[in-house]
Amino acid sequence: MRDDPPRLGPWLRRYDRQEATSPRERMREFVVAGGAAAGILVVLAGVLLAFVRFPFPTLRVLVAVWGVGYVIYRVKRGRADLRERLMRADLEREGRPR
């Protein structure tokens, strides 16, 4: 199988066809992004405060959250690898003359 360049997904093609946004829409995007950044800072400050007051329970919770995220990552990666192998097998089967 030759190495084909990756194709643009439909969401990226749609994004390419979009016209320039108005200043009002951009301002709304900045406000949402600023709110998200402020929320993240509040959560980080809360975690820091919890770690200062209760270091070992907080560390156990953080390790547990990391572990769950790592397991989810491994499962998704495994499914993506399986899907890719199945797609390659389908392409190889279709490419053979009957």
Secondary structure as UniProt FT lines:
FT   HELIX           10..17
FT   HELIX           23..53
FT   HELIX           55..95
//
